[in-house]
Amino acid sequence: MYPVCLNITGRLCIVIGGGIVAERKVRGLLAAGGRVRVISPEATAALADMAREGRIEWLRRPYAPGDLDRAFLVFAATDSRGVQEAVCRDAQQAAILVNVADDPDRCSFQVPATVHRGDLTLSVATGGRSPAVAAMIRRRLERDFGPEYAVLLELVAMIRQEVLSDDRSPGERKILFQNILHDDIVSWIREGRWDRLQQHLQEVLGPGHSLDLSRLKQEFS
C-alpha cells in the first residue's frame, strides 16, 4: 500500500450502510471536512441525528446503480455480501477509490488507525491484516505523544515562516532546525518551562529574532 494523506474538504464521500462500522467511517470523514452522504434503509441513532442536524445527507433506501456518481471516496459498510460486491464493482468501473469493510483484498485504499495532535497526524496501518494490532499501537502513540507535540509543531511552523524570509542558505536552515529541536524541548513545553524555551530559541536564532510565545502558552494551558 502507498501511504498518502488526502484533502477531502468539501468533497463528496459516500458511505453505503448505516450500522456501527458506517457510523465510525462517517465520524472520521466529518472530522476531515468531507461532505458525507449515507445510503441505507436503516441507520444508527447517531447517524439519524447527524442527518436531522444537516451534518450529513441520508438517502433512506437500498443502494442502487448510479449512486456513486461524483463521489470522491466510497465506503461499502453493509452486512450484505451482494451489496458489498456491487458497490465494489461499480466503484472500480467508475475509477473511484473504494474501501470495503472487512475485505482488504477488495479495497483500493485503507483507513489507518490515527492519532491527531493539532496538525500532526500519526497513522498506523497493517495492510488490513490486523486492525486490532493497529489499534494497540495507536493507544501507545496516544500515551507517548500528548498535546505538547501539537504545540511543538505550531512553534516550529512559526519559526520556519520567519527563517524562510531571511537570507540563510538551505544548509544553514537545516542546521538551525536541528539545533532548535533540542532533546529536552518537548519536556520544556510539557512542564510549562516557557522561560527556558524562550532562552533556547534566542540562543539558536541569534540577535534580531524574537518569538511571542503567549498564544502557545494559552493554547497549552
QUILIN-V481521 format. One record per backbone hydrogen bond with DSSP energy under -0.5 kcal/mol. NH is the residue of the N-H (numbers start at 1). CO is the residue of the C=O. Records with the same first field share a line. If there is no record, write none. Layout:
NH->CO ; CO
This chain:
3->1
6->4
8->6
10->33
11->8
13->35
14->73
15->37
16->14 ; 75
17->15 ; 39
19->77
23->19
24->20
25->21
26->22
27->23
28->24
29->25
30->26
31->27
32->28
33->30
34->29
35->11
36->34
37->13
38->57
39->15
40->38 ; 59
44->18
48->44
49->45
50->46
51->47
52->48
53->49
54->51
55->50
56->50
57->36
59->38 ; 57
60->58
61->59
67->64
69->66
71->68
72->12
73->12
74->97
75->14
76->99
77->16 ; 75
81->79
84->80
85->81
86->82
87->83
88->84
89->85
90->86
91->87
92->88
93->89
94->90
95->92
96->91
97->72
99->74
101->76 ; 99
103->100
106->103
107->103 ; 104
108->98
109->98
112->110
113->124
115->122
117->120
120->117
121->119
122->115
124->113
129->126
134->130
135->131
136->132
137->133
138->134
139->135
140->136
141->137
142->138
143->139
144->140
145->141
146->144
149->146
150->147
151->147
152->148
153->149
154->150
155->151
156->152
157->153
158->154
159->155
160->156
161->157
162->158
163->159
164->160
165->162
166->163
173->169
174->170
175->171
176->172
177->173
178->174
179->175
180->176
181->177
182->180
185->182
188->184
189->185
190->186
191->187
192->189
193->188
194->192
197->193
198->194
199->195
200->196
201->197
202->198
203->199
204->200
205->201
206->202
209->206
213->211
217->213
218->214
219->215
220->216
221->217
